[in-house]
Amino acid sequence: MTDKRCVLLFVKLPEKGRVKSRLALYIGEDAALRLYENMVLDVIDMLTRGRFPFRICFTPPEARDQMTGWLGQERDYLPQTGNDLGERMEEAFVRVFSREVEEVLLIGSDIPGLTSEVIEEAFTAFLTNDAVIGPADDGGYYLIGFRKESFEPRIFHDMAWSTRTVFRETVERLHEASVTLHVLPELTDVDTVEDLRTLMSQVKSPSSRSSRTLSYLVRHQNSILK
């Protein structure tokens, strides 16, 4: 990899009952699985259109064949390794920074509002900042990024993941480490039916025409949004 910038896209192997489990409680495991698959494909489409170099960081690590069968052999893949989310994110940064990459963003795969403009804003922020973060409205974050020389792995240690304090605690740790930080716009992680209804309100926006996720919701809204 010779590009100095890289986006790490964290993805789970799409298996029924193992993705978007909170949402599945409302709409069923089949619909949650299909929505997740479409959200992943939308993010990949966005990164491809924006010509951002990216790697698909997948879990479980033994699922490479299934991932390439789903998303294609031509993609750049990196298995997630580590005992928890923090370890997996830290390891991904370390491995990519070891390959002459200087600016790295790590993103989730289930934020429909994530656009190429947000990604470009994040990379541009490195001109004057050490790190960048994108808060999610559930208290977590959908994006975290560092310049190589300012990488701060301690933000991933002993964190109470999947709680409403993750973003706040991460920002506090970065400030304590004297890391200059740019904060991106807050976006919504789709976990509830209300989140889906909010997403559906965007159907008539120009960007909705190319959204696989919104197309799926429109086709199945009578069964999903009861």
C-alpha angles and dihedrals in degrees: 000000000000101000112106092218129061139174117210110209111200110212136171122215102260105246126155111260093015103077130060089359094169091053091046089064088066105034105021132258096273094055092042090053093050092047091051092050091051093047091053091049091048092054091049090049090051094050091046094050090048091049092232113159107238143173125210107231104198138188139238090044093219092059098084094118092051091046095049089045089056103037102024139262093259094071125097109245133195122179117229112241129188142075098265140012093273093054091046093052093045092049092049092054093046094050095048094044088055089064099067093268112142105185122041133180122190117202139178123238102229106064106104092187093062107114137180088253090061091048091049091048089053094052092044089054089067089072089075106011139062096217143011133207136186115208120218119213091242092067096264130090134252097200137030125175142175143185109239096248093049100046109142110194094178091080088073096052123102094349123159095234122203093027132116092250099062097096095043094046092047092051091048092052092049092050091049088053090051091243112156109230139199116203118212126209116289114256135189125255106211106234106130140044088252088057088053092050089051089050091050090057087069094060094107095048117109093246092056092074092075097037114114089190095056092043089054091048092050092051094047104028094116092060098034103039098046 
